[in-house]
Amino acid sequence: MRLILDSGSQKTYITQQLKESLGLKPIAREKLCSKTFGADYNNLKTVDIVNLRLKNVENGLSVIITAHVVPLIWSRRERPSLGHPLSQFDSYTCATS
C-alpha cells in the first residue's frame, strides 16, 4: 500500500477500495464538495468517514487517522501533444563554453 501524508491538507482521503479491503466501518457521513483544477462545477457527494490506525513497524507506535472515503483519489489523464516544443529554436546556434 502506498501512502502520502500531507500535514498541510485540510482533509484526509482514502479510496472505497482501501476501506473495503481493510474492513473499515463508517463512524459518520458528511457532505463533501470537491472542485478540481480546471473544473467549472462543484461536485457534492455524501461520503463515509472512517478511522484507521497507522502503526510504525520500527517502534510499534501508532496513530489514529480520520479519513473521508472517496471512489477515486487520482486518475491518469492524457496530456495534449504539444508537438516538438523546441522546434521554434531549430534555426538558432547554441553558444558553447
KOLPAVO-576933 format. One line per 5 residues: number of its first residue (from 1); for each residue x, y, z of N, C-alpha, C. Coordinates in Angstrom, 2 decimals. Example, Ala and Ser with C-alpha at 12.3 -4.5 7.8 and 13.67 -1.06 7.14 Angstrom:
BEGIN
1) 13.19/-5.69/7.80/12.30/-4.50/7.80/13.20/-3.30/7.80; 12.85/-2.25/7.08/13.67/-1.06/7.14/12.90/0.03/7.87
END
This chain:
BEGIN
1) 0.85/-1.17/0.00/0.00/0.00/0.00/0.89/1.23/0.00; 0.54/2.22/-0.77/1.27/3.48/-0.80/0.47/4.54/-0.06; 1.19/5.43/0.60/0.54/6.41/1.44/1.29/7.73/1.36; 0.55/8.80/1.22/1.12/10.15/1.27/0.46/10.86/2.43; 1.25/11.34/3.37/0.72/12.13/4.48/1.08/13.58/4.24
6) 0.07/14.42/4.13/0.25/15.84/3.86/-0.21/16.62/5.08; 0.73/17.13/5.84/0.39/17.84/7.08/-0.31/19.17/6.80; -0.25/19.66/5.58/-0.92/20.91/5.24/-2.31/20.73/4.66; -2.73/19.50/4.49/-4.03/19.23/3.90/-5.14/19.47/4.91; -6.30/19.91/4.43/-7.45/20.15/5.30/-8.18/18.87/5.64
11) -8.11/17.87/4.77/-8.80/16.61/4.99/-7.89/15.46/4.55; -8.21/14.27/5.05/-7.50/13.06/4.64/-8.47/12.19/3.87; -8.00/11.56/2.81/-8.85/10.76/1.95/-8.27/9.36/1.78; -9.16/8.37/1.71/-8.79/7.03/1.28/-9.82/6.59/0.25; -9.47/5.59/-0.53/-10.41/5.10/-1.54/-11.40/4.11/-0.93
16) -12.51/3.97/-1.60/-13.52/2.99/-1.22/-12.91/1.59/-1.22; -12.05/1.32/-2.19/-11.39/0.02/-2.28/-10.55/-0.27/-1.04; -9.79/0.74/-0.55/-8.98/0.54/0.65/-9.87/0.32/1.87; -10.94/1.11/1.97/-11.89/0.94/3.09/-12.40/-0.49/3.14; -12.79/-1.02/1.99/-13.34/-2.38/1.93/-12.27/-3.42/2.22
21) -11.06/-3.23/1.68/-10.01/-4.23/1.90/-9.54/-4.27/3.36; -9.63/-3.14/4.07/-9.26/-3.11/5.48/-10.43/-3.42/6.41; -11.63/-3.54/5.83/-12.82/-3.83/6.63/-13.20/-2.69/7.57; -12.99/-1.46/7.13/-13.28/-0.30/7.98/-14.78/0.00/7.99; -15.29/0.33/9.15/-16.70/0.68/9.31/-16.84/2.19/9.43
26) -17.86/2.77/8.80/-18.06/4.22/8.90/-18.38/4.65/10.33; -17.79/5.78/10.74/-18.14/6.36/12.04/-19.09/7.53/11.86; -19.20/8.02/10.63/-20.08/9.15/10.32/-20.20/9.26/8.80; -21.08/10.15/8.37/-21.21/10.51/6.94/-21.20/12.02/6.87; -20.66/12.56/5.78/-20.55/14.01/5.64/-20.70/14.39/4.17
31) -21.33/15.55/3.94/-21.40/16.07/2.57/-20.06/16.69/2.24; -19.53/16.31/1.09/-18.22/16.76/0.67/-18.34/17.42/-0.70; -17.91/18.66/-0.79/-17.94/19.40/-2.04/-16.51/19.50/-2.56; -16.28/18.94/-3.72/-14.93/18.99/-4.28/-14.97/19.68/-5.63; -13.91/20.41/-5.89/-13.75/21.08/-7.18/-12.31/20.90/-7.59
36) -12.12/20.29/-8.74/-10.77/20.02/-9.20/-10.25/21.16/-10.07; -8.96/21.19/-10.25/-8.35/22.22/-11.08/-8.94/22.19/-12.48; -9.32/23.34/-12.97/-9.85/23.45/-14.31/-11.33/23.14/-14.44; -11.96/22.64/-13.39/-13.38/22.31/-13.47/-14.21/23.57/-13.24; -15.35/23.65/-13.90/-16.22/24.80/-13.73/-17.48/24.43/-12.96
41) -17.44/23.32/-12.24/-18.59/22.91/-11.45/-18.11/22.28/-10.15; -18.98/22.32/-9.15/-18.69/21.66/-7.88/-19.33/20.29/-7.88; -18.72/19.37/-7.19/-19.22/18.00/-7.12/-19.58/17.72/-5.66; -20.86/17.71/-5.33/-21.33/17.49/-3.96/-21.74/16.04/-3.79; -21.08/15.35/-2.84/-21.38/13.95/-2.56/-21.44/13.75/-1.05
46) -22.18/12.75/-0.62/-22.16/12.33/0.78/-21.22/11.14/0.86; -20.22/11.26/1.73/-19.18/10.23/1.83/-19.09/9.70/3.25; -18.58/8.48/3.37/-18.32/7.90/4.69/-17.07/8.51/5.29; -17.04/8.54/6.61/-15.83/8.92/7.34/-15.44/7.72/8.19; -14.16/7.37/8.16/-13.66/6.21/8.89/-12.43/6.58/9.70
51) -12.15/5.77/10.70/-10.89/5.88/11.45/-10.01/4.71/11.04; -8.74/4.97/10.85/-7.79/3.89/10.62/-6.53/4.13/11.43; -5.91/3.06/11.83/-4.72/3.15/12.67/-3.49/2.86/11.82; -2.51/3.79/11.89/-1.23/3.58/11.24/-0.22/3.23/12.31; 0.53/2.15/12.07/1.48/1.69/13.06/2.90/1.72/12.50
56) 3.80/2.31/13.25/5.21/2.35/12.90/5.81/0.97/13.14; 6.30/0.32/12.10/6.81/-1.04/12.25/8.14/-1.09/12.99; 8.82/0.06/13.09/10.12/0.07/13.78/9.99/0.18/15.29; 9.03/1.01/15.76/8.94/1.20/17.22/7.58/0.85/17.81; 6.64/0.42/16.98/5.34/-0.01/17.49/4.37/1.11/17.82
61) 4.79/2.36/17.70/3.88/3.47/17.97/2.83/3.56/16.88; 1.62/3.97/17.27/0.56/4.08/16.29/-0.19/5.39/16.46; -0.87/5.77/15.40/-1.68/6.97/15.39/-2.99/6.64/14.68; -4.08/7.22/15.15/-5.38/7.02/14.51/-5.66/8.23/13.62; -6.02/7.95/12.39/-6.31/8.99/11.41/-7.77/8.88/11.00
66) -8.44/10.02/10.91/-9.81/10.07/10.42/-9.75/10.45/8.94; -10.45/9.69/8.10/-10.37/9.90/6.66/-11.74/9.88/6.01; -11.87/10.67/4.95/-13.06/10.68/4.11/-12.87/9.63/3.01; -13.91/8.87/2.74/-13.84/7.79/1.76/-14.39/8.29/0.43; -13.56/8.19/-0.61/-13.95/8.64/-1.95/-13.69/7.52/-2.95
71) -14.40/7.53/-4.08/-14.22/6.46/-5.06/-12.82/6.45/-5.68; -12.30/7.63/-5.94/-11.03/7.75/-6.65/-10.28/8.97/-6.14; -9.00/8.83/-5.90/-8.21/9.96/-5.44/-7.48/10.61/-6.60; -6.99/9.80/-7.51/-6.20/10.31/-8.62/-6.44/9.44/-9.83; -6.49/10.05/-10.99/-6.57/9.27/-12.23/-5.59/9.85/-13.23
76) -5.01/8.98/-14.00/-4.06/9.41/-15.03/-4.83/10.01/-16.19; -4.40/11.16/-16.60/-5.04/11.81/-17.75/-3.99/12.00/-18.83; -4.42/11.84/-20.06/-3.50/12.05/-21.18/-3.28/13.55/-21.36; -2.03/13.92/-21.53/-1.72/15.31/-21.80/-1.82/15.57/-23.29; -2.31/16.74/-23.68/-2.37/17.02/-25.11/-0.96/17.14/-25.68
81) -0.80/16.68/-26.90/0.50/16.75/-27.54/0.82/18.20/-27.89; 2.03/18.60/-27.59/2.47/19.96/-27.91/3.34/19.97/-29.15; 3.44/18.85/-29.82/4.37/18.76/-30.95/5.77/18.75/-30.39; 6.68/19.29/-31.11/8.05/19.39/-30.62/8.22/20.79/-30.04; 8.25/20.92/-28.71/8.22/22.25/-28.09/9.43/23.12/-28.41
86) 10.55/22.53/-28.81/11.75/23.33/-29.08/11.97/23.56/-30.57; 11.05/23.11/-31.42/11.25/23.24/-32.86/11.36/24.70/-33.31; 10.79/25.59/-32.56/10.88/27.00/-32.92/12.30/27.54/-32.82; 13.18/26.80/-32.15/14.56/27.24/-31.97/15.54/26.53/-32.91; 15.02/25.76/-33.88/15.89/24.99/-34.78/16.90/25.85/-35.53
91) 16.54/27.08/-35.86/17.44/27.90/-36.67/18.48/28.66/-35.83; 18.45/28.51/-34.53/19.40/29.19/-33.65/20.65/28.33/-33.45; 21.78/29.02/-33.28/23.02/28.33/-32.97/23.27/28.49/-31.48; 23.58/27.38/-30.82/23.81/27.42/-29.39/25.25/27.82/-29.11; 25.44/28.63/-28.11/26.78/29.02/-27.69/27.43/27.87/-26.94
96) 28.73/27.73/-27.09/29.47/26.71/-26.34/30.49/27.39/-25.46; 30.87/26.74/-24.41/31.85/27.35/-23.50/33.22/26.81/-23.72
END
